[in-house]
Amino acid sequence: MKNSNLDFLVDKKITQDSLTEIAETAKRLIAVRKDIAMMEINLETLKKKEKALSQETMPDLLLEHGLTSITLETGEKITITEEVYSTLAKDPIKRRFVLKWIVKNGGAAIIKKLCTVEEPEKVLIDFLNEMDIPYDATQDIHHSTLRAWWRSKLGITKGSLQEIEVGDIPKEASVFIYKKTKIK
């Protein structure tokens, strides 16, 4: 154990009391880690319950009675809103398809075009093919920009008109519309 950070231990004698203290501390550490694991499981269970209440039970209950909002006696205002979740596919073929569809439906401005150059030269991106310099060009949309675009196109954003029908959205776009309960 030459030049080890634990060299100071070489001459130490371990007593029964020291071993007992180490064992007790290890048991406490194990118990705390088990408690953390249980709390994480409980938290996950609570999050699932909250999601079901917020996105299914409460919206269904209010809508069943013809309401989209209600104020409780305690002052909290319960409002049901429509939300959109969407993500671009990782698969390059599906991704390209969805990006072309978004451009065709008025979303060209929200697409970010990125170009990564291996061993970059001092030439413009337009000349990369002519110069035979290998590159990888990708397109992306920030998730919140994509969400806002879908909300606007679907007429969910306040003051926007619906331009796209839900049934016209390709499945590769991974768009999910759901109700959400807001409490203020």
SULNORBEL-V578596 format. One record per pair of residues at least 6 apart in sequence whose ideal C-beta (glycine too) atoms are under 7 Angstrom apart, sorted by sequence separation. I is the first residue (numbers start at 1). J is the second residue. D is the distance in Angstrom with one decimal. If there is no record, write none. Layout:
# SULNORBEL-V578596
I & J & D
I & J & D
This chain:
# SULNORBEL-V578596
1 & 7 & 6.0
62 & 68 & 6.5
71 & 77 & 4.9
72 & 78 & 6.8
89 & 95 & 4.8
151 & 157 & 4.5
155 & 161 & 5.7
169 & 175 & 5.2
88 & 95 & 5.6
128 & 135 & 5.0
155 & 162 & 3.0
62 & 70 & 6.6
69 & 77 & 6.4
70 & 78 & 5.1
103 & 111 & 7.0
123 & 131 & 5.5
152 & 160 & 4.7
154 & 162 & 6.0
1 & 10 & 6.5
69 & 78 & 6.2
89 & 98 & 6.2
102 & 111 & 6.9
69 & 79 & 4.2
88 & 98 & 6.3
115 & 125 & 5.2
121 & 131 & 6.6
153 & 163 & 5.0
154 & 164 & 6.0
68 & 79 & 6.8
69 & 80 & 6.8
117 & 128 & 7.0
153 & 164 & 4.5
166 & 177 & 6.6
68 & 80 & 5.0
99 & 111 & 6.2
121 & 133 & 5.7
154 & 166 & 6.8
117 & 133 & 6.5
118 & 134 & 5.1
63 & 80 & 6.8
118 & 135 & 6.9
62 & 80 & 5.4
117 & 135 & 4.8
116 & 135 & 6.5
115 & 135 & 5.9
116 & 136 & 4.7
59 & 80 & 4.7
115 & 137 & 4.8
114 & 138 & 4.9
150 & 175 & 5.8
113 & 139 & 5.4
114 & 140 & 6.3
112 & 139 & 6.8
111 & 139 & 5.2
112 & 140 & 5.0
112 & 141 & 6.5
111 & 141 & 5.6
110 & 141 & 5.3
110 & 145 & 5.0
110 & 146 & 6.9
110 & 149 & 5.2
99 & 139 & 5.4
107 & 149 & 5.5
105 & 153 & 6.8
88 & 140 & 7.0
88 & 141 & 6.3
87 & 143 & 6.6
105 & 164 & 6.1
86 & 146 & 5.4
86 & 147 & 6.1
84 & 147 & 5.5
86 & 150 & 5.4
84 & 150 & 4.6
84 & 151 & 5.2
101 & 170 & 5.7
84 & 154 & 6.8
84 & 156 & 6.4
98 & 170 & 6.5
101 & 173 & 6.9
97 & 170 & 6.8
82 & 156 & 4.9
98 & 172 & 5.2
97 & 172 & 5.5
98 & 173 & 4.9
94 & 172 & 4.3
89 & 172 & 5.7
89 & 174 & 6.5
86 & 173 & 6.4
87 & 174 & 5.2
86 & 174 & 5.8
86 & 175 & 4.5
84 & 175 & 6.4
85 & 176 & 4.5
84 & 177 & 5.6
82 & 177 & 6.1
83 & 178 & 5.6
82 & 179 & 6.1
83 & 180 & 4.7
80 & 179 & 5.5
81 & 180 & 5.4
80 & 181 & 6.0
81 & 182 & 6.0
78 & 181 & 6.3
79 & 182 & 4.6
78 & 183 & 5.7
76 & 183 & 5.3
77 & 184 & 4.9
76 & 184 & 6.7
59 & 179 & 3.6
59 & 181 & 6.2
55 & 178 & 5.2
58 & 181 & 4.3
55 & 179 & 5.9
55 & 180 & 5.9
54 & 180 & 5.9
54 & 181 & 4.4
